[in-house]
Amino acid sequence: MENNLKSGVCPKCGHEEVYRTTEDFFKVVPRKFAAWFNYGSRPRMDNFICGVCGYAEFYAVEEDLLQVKKEWHRVRTSQPERSSQ
């Protein structure tokens, strides 16, 4: 079973009172953070929230991921340096 709100069970409190909407991302994210996402493509978001504890998760709608991959900058992981032994 998935350990996220998409499963219908809250991973934080274990309750099954999970709600979902695909409303505009900017209606859900607090205004002070919206500017962080105000560049390039703005994907539609699936929004999930637990009706008991308020825990929330946001996922880009799958059809919009291709546009994100074209316009956004990918974050590269930093690899630890290898020893020369």
Secondary structure, 3 states (H helix, E strand, C coil): CCCCHHHCCCCCCCCCCEEEECCCHHHHCCHHHHHHHCCCCCCCEEEEEECCCCCEEEEECHHHHHHHHHHCCCCCCCCCCCCCC
